[in-house]
Amino acid sequence: MSYSTTSRTLMLGLVAVLCAGVIGLLAGHYLTSEPDQTQAIREAGIIVLPQSLELPELHLASTQGQQQATHELTGRWSLVFFGYTFCPDICPTTLAELRQLKKLLPAATQDKLQIIMVSVDPQRDTTEQLQLYLNYFDPEFIGLTGELTDIQTLSSALSIPFIPGDTSAPYYTVDHSGNLAIISPDGRQYGFIRAPLDVRKLAEQLPHIINP
């Protein structure tokens, strides 16, 4: 489906406002229930859901060489970012910040955490393309790609929307968010990290979540 630049921008803006409202309500609920611990976490841009959410049952191709079942992202904490390798701004900035964040985290926290980029541009992003791109930032970062409809289903379930690019254009871009989803080791969505990332504050607060 083809979108004009103006309509796509307005649409993404509207969706982002709606998602921000939902996140704000969730944040208010969490602040009310845990006033002693939450302020610093919230100031770091971390929003913890009052109740974790189940992920949809989908299968995406992984740069680790196998199919990844999204509802089986278990065993470790995951920070999930939606982006693409031809992105001119948000993606390289976010991945560089995630690289910095990882280095600042204690070793015990790093061992329990994985960083995943899900491509919003499967037309161009093969697993090989993703691996080459992610290796520039950190060889341990994981890339996932697959059918566009599956990726849209996952992004909607995680409340991190994007608008597919016009693939008929030679140098198309994709409108997407810089927010991250937090997946807990049981494979459920634990919360969000709001963009722009505050690396220093995240490095201070994430260990309280990952190593309570």
N, C-alpha and C positions, 0 to 999 in steps of 0.2 A: 504494500500500500504506500502511496506517495504522499508526503506532507510538505507544505511550504515551510520555510524557515520560521515565519511569524507564527503560524498555527501550531507548529511543533513546540516552539518556545513557550507559548501561552499554555498549551496543554500540560507540558511538563511542570510549569510553574503552578498550575492549579492542583495537579496531583501532589506536588511537593508541599503545598500549603495544607492540603488535607492530611497528608502523612505527618506533617509537623504538628498539626492539631492533635492527632491521635497520640503521637509520642509525648506531647505536652501533658495530656490527660493522664497517661500512664505514669509519667514522671511525677505528677502531683500526687497520685495515689501512693506511689512508692515513698515519696518524701514524708507523707503523713504517717505511714506505717513504720518507717525506720529513720526517725529524725536524727539520731545520734551518729549514724554511719554514712548517711547518704549524701550530705552536702558536698563533701570533697569529691566523691565519686561523680556526682552530677556536674560539678564544676569542671571535671576532666572530660565532659562530653559523653559520659557513659549513662545510658538509660537502661535500667533493669526492669523487665516486664514483671507485673504482679503475678503472672502465671506463665510458665514456659509454654511454647507453642510447638506442635508437631510439624515436621517438614513433610512436603509431598513426596510420594514415592516415584522418583525419576532416576534415570541413568544417564550420566554424562561421561564423555571421554576425558580421561585424566592424563596430564603430562607424566604421571608416574607409570604409564603404560598399560592401564587397564580401565575398565568401566567403573565409575564411582556411583554407587547408589546414594542419592542425596539424603535419604532417610537413615543411612548407615554411616554418617559422619560422626563416628563414636570413638571413644577411647582417649581423645585429646580435646582441648578447647580449640575452637576454630574462629578466626576472624575472616569473614567472607566479604569480598569487595567485588562489585560488578564494574567491569571496565573493558577496554579493548586495546590492542597493540598499536593501532593507528591513531590513538587519542593524542591530541596535541598539547593538552594541559593537565587535566585532572589526574589522569592515570600515572604519568611519570612522577608527578608531585606526590601523590598518595603513596606509591610504591617506595619512593625514596624515604618518605616519612616512616613507613612501616619497617623499612630496613634499619633506620635509626632507632626506632622504638625497640625492635628486637635486640639490638646491641645494648640498650640501656637496661633491659630487664635482667633480673637475677637468673643465674643458670637454671635453678630449679623451676622457675616460671617458663623459661624458654623451652625446656624439655617437655612441658605439658601443652605447648601452644603450636598450632600450625596456621599459616597464612595462605588463603586461597583466593585467587582471582577467577571469577566466572566471566567468560567472554560474552559481551552483548553484541558481538559482531562475528557470529559463526560463519558468515559468508567468506571472511578472509582469515579468521583465526583458527587454523588447524592446531593440533596439539604440538606439532613441530614449531610452528610460528610462536605459539605461546611460550614454549620452553626456551627458545632463543631469546625472547624478550625478557622473560622473568630471570634468566641467568644473569642478565646485566645487573639486576638489583640484588638477588639472592638465589643461588641454585636450589635452596630448600623451599622456596615459594612454590606452591602448587597451582597449576592452571586447569580449568575445566571448560569444555566447550561441547556443543551438541546441537540438537534441533532448536531453532529459534522459539518455537512454541513451548518447549520444555523449559528453556531459560526464562521466558516470560512468566511461566507458571511459578517457577522458583522465586523470581524477583517479587512477584505479587504476594506470594505467601510470606516473604520476609519483609514486606512493606518498603521495598527499595525499588521504586519504579524506574523504567527507562523507556524511551521512545525509539523504536527501530529506525535505522538509517534508510535513506532512499538508495537502495543498491543499484539503481539504474544510473545514478550519477557517478562519474569517474573518481571523484575524491570526496566521497560522502563522509559525514561525521554522524555520531550517535549521541543523542542527548541522554545523559545519565547522571545519577547522584554520586556524591563522594562519601555517603554514609556507609558504615560497615555493619554487618550483622554479627552478633556473638552467638556461636553455637556451643552449647555445653557438651561435656563428654558423653552424655546420654543421647546425643543426637537431636536435641530439641533447641529451639531458639530461646536463648536466655535474655537477650536484649539487643541494644544498638550502641554504636559509637557515632556521634554526630560529627559531620564535617563543618568547618575545617578542623583537622586533628591538632590537638595540643600534645605534642610528643612527650614533653617533660611531665606533665600532669598524668598522662596515661601510664607512663613508666612507673609513677609513684602509686597509682591506684589499681592497676590491673592485678598486681600480685595479691591484693586483698580479696579479689574475686577468685583468682585461679588457685591460690594457696591460702584458703581462709583459715 
